[in-house]
C-alpha cells in the first residue's frame, strides 16, 4: 500500500513539474512579433494558440522601454471626474504609448486610489469597510525625472502621503519586488482569469507595460498567479498589477488602424474597438 502511495505521489509531482516546464518552454519558444515605435522602445505581441499556455489560448502584448538616456520618459495622465478611453488620454498628452492605469469609480469618475502628479495630490485612497487597506492600496508606481519604479506599502496608515516621489499611482496587488515573489491571497480576484494589465521592471532597468487579453475564445485571461509567472519569465524583478478586466488597453501611436494593440473586452468582440473609458493612464512621451 505504501509503495502504491509513493508511486501516486511521484506521478502527481512529476505531472506538476512537467506542466510548469511545458508552460515555461512554450513561453520561451514564442516568436514574438515586434516593432520599433520610438527610440529604444518596441512593442511585442504574441498569440498563444491551441491551448499552449496554462492550458488555454492567450494573447499578450507589451511595450518595452529600454533604460537609456535616449528613451522616452514616463508620466501619469488623469482626469478627476470625466472617464476617457486610454487611446484618447494618449492623444491628449501626445503620447508615444499608453496603458490603462489604476482602479476608479465607474459611476462618478475619478481614481479610488491615491494619485499624485508633479507633487500635487489628485486623489486620496477611498477606504473600504472598517478602514481595511485594499489590495490595490499596498503598492505604487512611482515616477521621478521620467524614470519609473515600483514600491511596496510599509504598513503605516500614512505611507502614500509620506512618500517624497514627485508622481505616484497606487495600485496592486504587488506581484514581485526585488526578485522576490509576493504572497498572494487565494481570493477570487487573484485566482480567477480576467484580462490583466501590469507594469514590470527588469534588472537592467528596462520597463514593460503589459496587457493580457481575456474573456474571449482567443484569449482566456490570467489569474494573478499566472500573471506573476509570465512577468518573471520576461525578466522582471519587480512587477505590479493594475486595473484589468474591461479596462485593459494598450495603445501605441501609429500602430494598426486605431493604435490599440490588444483586444479590449468591453464590446465582447475580438477586435480593437472595445475600450472602456477609464480615469487615469501611464504613458510614455519624448523627454523635453
C-alpha positions in Angstrom: 0.0 0.0 0.0 2.9 2.4 0.9 4.6 1.6 -2.4 1.4 2.4 -4.3 1.0 5.7 -2.4 4.7 6.6 -3.3 4.1 5.9 -7.0 0.9 8.0 -7.0 2.7 10.9 -5.2 5.7 10.7 -7.6 3.2 10.7 -10.6 1.4 13.8 -9.2 4.7 15.7 -8.6 6.1 14.7 -12.0 2.9 15.9 -13.7 3.0 19.2 -11.9 6.7 19.7 -12.8 6.0 18.8 -16.4 3.1 21.2 -16.7 5.2 24.0 -15.3 8.1 23.1 -17.7 5.7 22.9 -20.6 4.3 26.4 -19.9 7.7 28.0 -19.5 9.0 26.2 -22.5 6.1 27.4 -24.6 6.7 30.9 -23.4 10.5 30.8 -24.1 9.9 29.4 -27.6 7.4 32.1 -28.6 8.5 34.1 -31.6 7.2 37.5 -30.7 6.0 40.0 -33.3 7.9 43.1 -32.6 8.0 46.7 -33.9 10.1 49.7 -33.0 7.8 52.6 -32.0 10.3 55.1 -30.7 14.0 55.4 -29.7 14.9 52.4 -27.5 11.2 51.4 -27.5 9.5 48.4 -29.0 6.0 46.8 -29.0 5.7 43.0 -28.7 2.7 40.8 -29.4 2.1 37.1 -29.4 -0.9 34.8 -29.7 -0.5 31.5 -27.8 -3.0 29.3 -29.7 -4.0 25.6 -29.3 -4.2 26.0 -25.5 -0.4 26.1 -25.3 0.0 28.4 -22.3 -1.6 27.4 -18.9 -3.8 25.0 -21.0 -5.5 28.0 -22.6 -5.3 30.4 -25.5 -3.6 33.7 -24.6 -2.9 36.9 -26.3 -0.1 39.0 -24.7 1.1 42.4 -25.8 3.6 44.8 -24.2 5.8 47.8 -24.8 9.4 47.6 -23.6 11.2 50.9 -22.9 15.0 50.4 -22.5 16.8 52.1 -19.6 18.6 54.6 -21.8 19.0 58.3 -21.8 17.6 58.5 -25.4 14.5 56.5 -24.4 11.2 58.3 -23.8 10.1 59.1 -20.3 7.1 58.0 -18.2 4.2 60.1 -16.9 0.8 59.8 -15.3 -2.3 61.0 -17.1 -5.7 61.5 -15.3 -9.0 63.3 -15.1 -10.6 64.0 -11.7 -14.2 63.4 -12.9 -14.5 62.5 -16.6 -13.9 59.0 -17.8 -11.8 58.8 -21.0 -10.6 56.0 -23.2 -6.9 55.1 -22.9 -6.4 56.0 -26.5 -8.0 59.4 -26.1 -5.9 60.1 -23.0 -2.8 59.2 -25.1 -3.7 61.5 -27.9 -4.5 64.3 -25.3 -0.9 64.0 -24.0 0.6 63.5 -27.4 2.0 60.2 -26.1 4.0 57.5 -27.9 2.3 54.8 -25.9 -0.1 54.4 -23.0 -1.7 51.8 -20.8 -4.7 52.0 -18.6 -3.9 52.8 -15.0 -5.4 52.0 -11.6 -8.9 51.5 -10.2 -11.6 54.1 -10.5 -15.2 54.9 -9.7 -17.2 53.8 -12.7 -20.3 55.8 -11.8 -18.8 59.1 -10.6 -15.4 59.1 -12.2 -12.0 59.7 -10.5 -9.5 57.3 -9.1 -10.3 55.3 -5.9 -6.6 55.0 -5.3 -4.0 57.7 -4.3 -2.6 59.6 -7.2 0.0 62.4 -7.1 1.2 64.2 -10.2 4.0 66.8 -10.3 4.0 67.0 -6.5 0.2 67.7 -6.4 -2.2 65.2 -4.8 -5.0 64.5 -7.2 -6.8 61.7 -5.3 -6.7 60.1 -1.9 -7.5 56.5 -1.3 -11.2 55.7 -0.9 -11.1 53.3 2.1 -13.1 50.1 2.2 -15.3 48.9 5.0 -13.8 49.0 8.5 -10.9 51.0 7.1 -9.1 47.9 5.9 -6.5 48.8 3.4 -7.4 47.4 -0.1 -5.1 45.1 -2.0 -4.6 47.9 -4.6 -3.5 50.3 -1.8 -0.5 48.3 -0.9 1.9 49.1 -3.7 2.7 52.0 -6.0 4.1 53.0 -9.4 6.4 56.0 -8.8 7.9 58.3 -11.4 10.8 60.7 -10.8 12.5 62.6 -13.6 10.6 60.5 -16.1 12.0 57.2 -14.6 9.6 54.6 -13.3 9.9 52.4 -10.3 7.7 50.2 -8.0 7.3 50.5 -4.2 5.7 48.4 -1.5 3.5 49.6 1.3 5.4 49.9 4.6 2.5 49.1 6.8 1.8 52.6 8.0 -1.5 54.4 7.6 0.1 57.5 6.0 2.5 55.7 3.7 1.4 57.2 0.4 1.2 60.7 1.8 4.7 60.4 3.3 6.3 59.3 0.0 8.5 62.0 -1.5 8.3 60.8 -5.1 7.0 63.5 -7.5 4.5 61.2 -9.2 2.7 58.3 -7.5 -0.1 56.0 -8.5 -1.2 53.3 -6.0 -2.3 50.0 -7.4 -1.9 46.3 -6.9 -1.6 43.7 -5.8 2.2 43.7 -6.0 3.4 40.6 -7.8 7.2 40.7 -7.5 9.6 43.0 -5.7 13.4 42.9 -5.9 13.2 39.4 -7.5 11.1 38.0 -4.6 7.5 36.8 -5.4 4.8 38.3 -3.2 2.4 36.1 -1.3 -1.0 36.4 -3.0 -4.2 35.6 -1.1 -6.5 33.0 -2.7 -9.3 35.4 -3.1 -11.4 35.2 -6.4 -9.8 38.4 -7.8 -6.4 36.7 -7.7 -7.5 33.2 -8.6 -9.9 33.8 -11.5 -8.9 34.5 -15.0 -9.5 38.0 -16.3 -7.9 40.5 -18.8 -4.9 41.9 -17.0 -2.7 45.0 -17.1 0.7 45.1 -15.4 3.9 47.0 -15.3 7.3 45.3 -14.8 10.8 46.5 -14.3 13.8 44.3 -15.3 17.1 44.0 -13.5 18.7 46.3 -16.2 16.1 49.0 -15.6 14.0 48.3 -18.7 10.3 48.8 -18.2 7.4 46.8 -19.6 3.8 48.0 -20.0 1.9 44.8 -20.5 -1.7 43.6 -21.2 -3.2 40.1 -21.3 -6.5 39.8 -23.2 -9.3 37.8 -21.7 -13.0 36.8 -21.7 -12.5 35.6 -25.3 -12.1 32.2 -27.0 -8.8 33.6 -28.5 -7.5 34.6 -25.0 -8.8 33.3 -21.7 -7.1 35.8 -19.5 -4.9 35.0 -16.5 -5.0 34.6 -12.7 -2.6 36.8 -10.8 -0.5 33.7 -10.1 -0.2 33.1 -13.8 0.5 36.7 -14.5 3.3 36.6 -11.9 4.9 33.7 -13.8 5.0 35.5 -17.2 6.3 38.7 -15.6 9.2 36.6 -14.1 9.7 34.8 -17.4 10.0 38.1 -19.2 12.8 39.0 -16.8 11.0 41.4 -14.5 12.5 41.6 -11.0 9.6 43.8 -9.8 6.0 43.8 -11.2 2.7 45.3 -10.2 -0.9 44.5 -11.2 -3.0 47.5 -12.4 -6.7 47.7 -13.1 -7.7 44.9 -15.6 -10.9 43.4 -16.9 -12.8 45.6 -19.4 -10.3 48.4 -18.6 -7.3 46.6 -20.0 -6.0 48.5 -23.0 -2.6 49.2 -24.6 -2.3 52.0 -27.2 0.7 52.8 -29.4 1.0 55.8 -31.8 0.7 54.7 -35.4 0.0 51.0 -34.6 -2.6 49.3 -36.7 -5.8 51.0 -37.7 -6.5 52.9 -34.4 -3.4 52.4 -32.3 -5.0 49.9 -29.9 -2.6 46.9 -29.7 -4.6 44.5 -27.6 -8.3 43.4 -27.9 -10.2 45.2 -25.2 -13.1 43.1 -24.0 -15.9 45.6 -23.2 -17.6 45.1 -26.6 -17.3 41.3 -26.3 -15.7 41.2 -29.8 -12.3 40.1 -30.9 -11.3 43.4 -32.3 -9.5 46.6 -31.2 -12.7 48.7 -30.7 -13.9 47.6 -27.2 -12.1 50.1 -25.0 -13.7 51.1 -21.7 -13.4 54.7 -20.5 -11.0 55.0 -17.5 -9.9 57.7 -15.1 -6.1 57.5 -15.5 -3.2 56.1 -17.5 0.5 55.6 -17.5 2.0 56.9 -20.7 5.4 57.4 -22.4 6.5 60.5 -24.2 9.6 62.1 -25.5 11.6 63.9 -22.8 11.6 67.8 -23.1 
